[in-house]
Amino acid sequence: MNKISCDICKDLIPIVQDGIASNDSAETVKKHIESCEACAELFEGVKISDSNLNRFFLRFRRKLRIYLILTMLSGICFGVACGIKDGGGVYIIANVILMPVIGILSFFVFRWKALVYVPPLIFAVFLLINAFVSDVNAYSFDMVALLSLVFSAAAVAGILIAGLLKFAFGKDDKDE
């Protein structure tokens, strides 16, 4: 094998570590770092631990998931409260925008299981908030069921939009 200079070795180290380099290049770099302490330190120092990186991303995903769940629940409570306030009216129209956004957020948290989780969650939140409304404008159970059905349909539309966009533009990750 040919001896290489330190500059060439420094250029080849990243592609050898990524596993992209040919076998000849990898062998040449390994031979060089056996005899060159500076390049050996560079080779060891640049290497990123996959386990540390994976742990970082797993913690990041968990925290992001928690924030998305909190945002989704806050949005559901806000949307339902707007639907109940003063007998609804124009506030119900705001849910035409808000509930699909809640559906999109829930898709990122639960994937397709959001189709099962979100509608009962909206109904339960609607019942709870309606039960605690003390003024005369509180809805009957029939109206609560109807409005939660409308809000759930808007959320399901958001879930379907997010799912279809992920299907169309994103590759399906097997590790999820």
C-alpha positions in Angstrom: 0.0 0.0 0.0 1.0 3.5 -0.7 1.9 5.8 2.2 -0.3 8.9 2.4 0.3 12.3 3.8 -1.5 13.6 6.9 -3.6 16.0 4.8 -4.9 13.2 2.7 -5.6 11.1 5.8 -7.5 14.0 7.4 -9.6 14.3 4.3 -10.4 10.5 4.3 -11.1 10.1 8.0 -14.8 11.3 7.9 -15.7 9.0 5.0 -13.9 6.1 6.6 -15.8 6.7 9.9 -19.1 6.9 8.0 -18.4 3.7 6.2 -18.5 5.3 2.8 -14.9 4.8 1.8 -13.6 1.9 -0.2 -11.8 -0.9 1.4 -8.5 0.3 0.0 -9.0 3.8 1.4 -10.0 2.5 4.8 -7.0 0.2 5.0 -4.7 3.0 3.9 -6.1 5.3 6.7 -5.8 2.5 9.3 -2.2 1.9 8.3 -1.4 5.6 8.5 -3.0 6.2 11.9 -1.0 3.2 13.3 2.2 5.2 12.6 0.9 8.8 13.1 -0.3 9.7 16.6 -1.8 13.1 15.5 -4.1 11.5 12.9 -4.9 8.7 15.3 -6.1 11.2 17.9 -8.1 13.0 15.2 -9.6 9.7 14.2 -10.7 8.9 17.7 -11.8 12.4 18.6 -14.0 13.0 15.6 -15.9 9.7 16.1 -19.4 10.3 17.5 -20.9 7.8 19.8 -24.1 6.5 18.2 -25.5 5.4 21.6 -25.2 9.0 23.0 -26.7 10.5 19.9 -29.6 8.0 20.0 -30.3 8.7 23.6 -30.3 12.4 22.9 -32.8 12.0 20.1 -35.0 9.7 22.1 -35.1 12.2 25.0 -35.8 15.0 22.5 -38.7 13.0 20.9 -40.2 12.2 24.4 -40.1 15.9 25.4 -41.5 17.0 22.0 -44.3 14.4 22.4 -45.2 15.7 25.8 -45.3 19.3 24.6 -47.5 18.3 21.6 -49.9 16.4 23.9 -50.1 19.4 26.2 -50.7 21.8 23.3 -53.3 19.4 21.8 -55.2 19.2 25.1 -55.0 23.0 25.6 -56.3 23.5 22.1 -59.2 21.1 22.7 -60.1 22.8 25.9 -59.9 26.2 24.3 -61.9 25.2 21.3 -64.6 23.5 23.3 -64.8 26.5 25.7 -65.2 28.8 22.7 -68.0 26.6 21.4 -69.9 26.8 24.7 -69.3 30.5 25.4 -72.4 32.6 25.0 -74.3 29.9 23.3 -71.7 29.3 20.6 -72.4 31.5 17.6 -69.3 32.9 16.0 -67.0 31.1 18.4 -68.0 27.7 16.9 -66.7 28.9 13.5 -63.2 29.3 15.1 -63.2 25.6 15.6 -63.2 25.1 11.8 -59.6 26.1 11.9 -58.6 25.0 15.4 -59.8 21.4 15.4 -58.0 20.4 12.2 -54.8 21.8 13.7 -55.5 19.7 16.8 -56.0 16.7 14.5 -52.6 17.4 12.9 -50.9 17.7 16.2 -52.5 14.5 17.4 -51.3 12.7 14.3 -47.7 13.6 15.1 -48.2 12.2 18.6 -50.3 9.1 18.1 -50.0 8.5 14.3 -53.1 6.7 13.0 -54.2 5.8 16.5 -55.3 9.4 16.8 -58.4 8.4 14.8 -59.4 6.3 17.8 -58.1 8.6 20.6 -59.1 12.1 19.7 -62.9 11.9 19.1 -63.7 10.4 22.5 -61.2 12.9 24.1 -63.1 15.8 22.5 -66.4 14.4 23.7 -65.1 13.9 27.2 -63.6 17.4 27.4 -66.9 18.8 26.0 -68.9 17.0 28.7 -66.6 18.2 31.5 -66.5 21.8 30.4 -70.2 21.8 29.8 -70.8 20.4 33.2 -68.8 23.2 34.9 -70.5 26.0 33.0 -72.8 27.6 35.5 -74.8 30.0 33.3 -78.1 29.2 31.7 -76.5 28.8 28.3 -75.1 25.3 29.0 -76.1 22.8 26.4 -78.2 19.7 26.7 -76.6 16.3 26.3 -78.0 16.0 22.7 -76.4 19.3 21.7 -73.1 18.4 23.4 -73.1 15.1 21.4 -73.8 16.9 18.2 -71.2 19.6 18.7 -68.6 17.1 19.8 -69.4 15.1 16.7 -68.8 18.2 14.5 -65.6 19.1 16.4 -64.4 15.5 16.1 -65.1 15.4 12.4 -63.0 18.6 11.9 -60.2 16.9 14.0 -60.4 13.7 12.0 -60.1 15.8 8.8 -56.9 17.2 10.3 -55.6 13.7 11.1 -56.4 12.5 7.6 -54.7 15.6 6.0 -51.5 15.0 8.1 -51.5 11.3 7.5 -52.0 11.7 3.7 -49.3 14.4 3.6 -46.9 12.1 5.5 -47.7 9.2 3.2 -47.3 11.4 0.1 -44.1 13.3 1.0 -42.4 11.4 3.8 -40.8 8.0 4.0 -42.4 5.7 6.5 -39.9 5.2 9.4 -39.8 1.6 10.5 -38.4 2.5 14.0 -41.5 4.4 15.1 
